[in-house]
């Protein structure tokens, strides 16, 4: 439990950055409202609230990558990590210390998305609690992607990778806006290889009460989350053992 003090410090840093905090929570909500307004003027169910909300919730989690990447890369640029290396913390402790305070923020973001969805007409159901729980592996995945990038890149580079590239990959490969089958078999295959569409489909299955479909989708997301977390630990450990922190 040595990492708890470090996690507490990181939690305070996250809360202190109110602009990014509000943007990360507020942008998915604004997007949900705008697309719901568009749906109200469409003759077909293109952005049906029950299927749109789980997708927007996953898309919102992609911002967790940017937050975690900026936090760890900023610590590296300010040489805070060098001073912390004198502590008994291991590379695993550091990654856990960055991950733990990010999870409540990710869960809060998901909960707020569903609360807004209720206001917009989504049926209140106990399945929403399951959908929130199902989002946790995706939260860990996106946070770990940010920590991996933040361990390898500087604070300017992570903005392009985790801000522009990752959010666009999540948007286009997750099936939020359209069925990947509409683009073609190759695009559908590539989407299925990536974890984003599985995270969205797990949330949609939870909302629809199709419980048998959740675990297969969630297994892919959890597998990716585990692999990326391990890679983040090794990348951070490599930085700890090098002069170029």
N, C-alpha and C positions, 0 to 999 in steps of 0.2 A: 504493500500500500504506500510505498515511498513516493509514488507519482501524484498523490492526492494534493499535496501542497502546490506542486507545479500546475496541476489541473485547475486549482482554485485561482491561481494567478492568471492563467489563460482565460478563464471565465470572466474575470474582471476586465481583461483587455477587450473581449468581445462585446461586453455590455457598454464599455466606454466608447466604442466606435458606433455611435447611434445612427449615423447616416447610412453606413453599409447595412446595419441591422434592420433599419426601417425599409431600405430598398429590397433586401433579401426577402423580407416577409411581405412587403406591400406589392411588389411587382407581380408575383403570381396571382394575387387577389385582383389587381387591376385587369390583368389579362383574362381572368375567369369572368369578370363582369362584362368586359367588352365583347368577348366571344358569345356570351349568353345573350347580350343585346342583339348581336348579329343573327343568332339563331332565331330570335323572336320575329325576324323579318324574312326568314328563309322558308320556302315551301317544303323542304325535306329536313330530316333530322341529321344535319351535318355535325352540329356541336351539341348533342344531347347531353344534358347536365350530368346524368348518371355515368356516362362514359368519359365525358370531358374532364370532370373533377379529378379522378385518379391520375390522368395524364398531366394535368397542370400541377398536381402535387409533386409528381416525379420531376417535372421540368423545374419546379422551384427548388428542389433539392440540389440541382446542378450548381446553384449559387453557393452551396456549402463548400464545394471544391475551391472556389475562388477565395472564400473567407479563410479556409484553413491554409491554403497555399500562401496567401498574403501574410498571414500571422507567422508562419514558420520562416518564410523567406525574410520577413522584416526582422525577426529575431537574429537571423544569421547576418544580415547586413549591419545590424547595430552591435554585433559581437557579443550579444547576450549569451548566445550558445557557448561561446568560448569560456565565459565565466561559469556557466552552469556545468561545464564538463568537469569541473573540480568537485562536483557533488557525486554521491554514490549512485546516481540514477543510471540505468542502462538505456540502450537505444529503444528497447521495448517500452520502458517506463516513459520515455519522452513522447513516443507516438501515442501511447495511452493517455498521457497528460494533455496532449493536444486534442485527441478524439473525444474524450469524456465530456468536456464542457460544450462541445459542438452538438452533441446528440439532443439535449433538451431544446436547443434552438431549432434543430431540424424537425423534431416532433411538434413543437409549437407552430411552426410554419405549416405543417400538414394539417393540424387541427384547425387552424384559422381558415385554411382553404375549404375545409368541409363545413365549417360554421357559415361561411359566406355562401356556400352551395345550398345550404338549408334555406337561407334567406331568398335565394334565387329560385327556389321551388323544388329542390331535391328532397325526396321523401326521407324523413327521419327514421333511422333504422339502427339496430344494434350492430349490424354489419359494418357500420362506419368505424366502430371501435376495432374490429378485426382489420379493416383497411389501414388504419393508423398503425397497428402492430405490424402489419405486412410491410409497411414502408420503412421499418427500421433497418433491415439489411441493405436497402437501397441508400439509406442515409449513411451507413457505415462505408459503403462503396464510394460514394461521392466525396466524403470527408477524406478517405484514404487516398483517392486520386489526387486531391489537393495536397495532402502531406507528401506524397511521392514527388509531385512536381515541385513543391516548395523546398524539398530536400536537395533537388538536383539543379533548380533554376533560381535566378535572382528575382527580386521583387518586381522588376519591369517585365521580365519574360513570362512570369506566371499569369500576368494580366491577359496576354494574348492567347496562351494555351488554355487556361482554365476559364477565362472570361469569354473570349470569342469562339475558340475552336470547340471546347467541350459543350457549351450551351447549344451551339448549332448542331453538333452531333446528336445530342440528346433530343433536340426538337425534331430533327428529320428522321432519326432511326428508331424512335420510340412508338410510332403509330398514334401520336396524339392528334395530329391534324388530318391524317388520311390513312387508309389501309395500305401497308407496304405492297400488298399484292397488286395494287393499281399501277405501280411503277414497273414491275416486272419480276421475274423469278430470281434473277441475280440480286436485285436489291432486297427482295424478301429474304433470301438466304443469308446475305450479309447482315441484315437487321436481326435475324435470329441468332447469329453468332455473337453479336454484341448483347450486353445485359439490359439495355434500356427498355426495349420493347417487352421484355419479360417482367421488369419491374412494374410497368404500366398494366400489363395483362393480369398480374397477380392482384393488383389493387382493384381492377375491374371485376375480376372473379369474386373477390371478397364482397364487393358492393352488391353484386348480383346473387350472392348466396350459392355460387357454384364452387363449393368447398373442395371438391375433388381436383379442381384445376389449379388450386393455389400452390400446393407443394412442388409440383414439377417446375412451375415458373420461378418460384422462390428459391429452389435449389440452384438454379443458374446464377441468380443474383448473389446468393450467399457464397457460392463458389468464387465468383469474381471478387467479392468483397474480401474474402480470406486471402486470395492470391495477391491482390493489390496491397492489402495491409502488411503482409509478409515482405513484399517488395519495398514498401515504405520503410519498414524497420531496417532492412539490409542497406537501403540507400542512405538512411540517416546514420547507420553504424559506419558506413564507409566514410562519410563526412567527418564523423567523430575521430576516425583514425588517420585522417589526412590533414594537411596544413591549410587546404583551401576550403574553409568552412563557409 
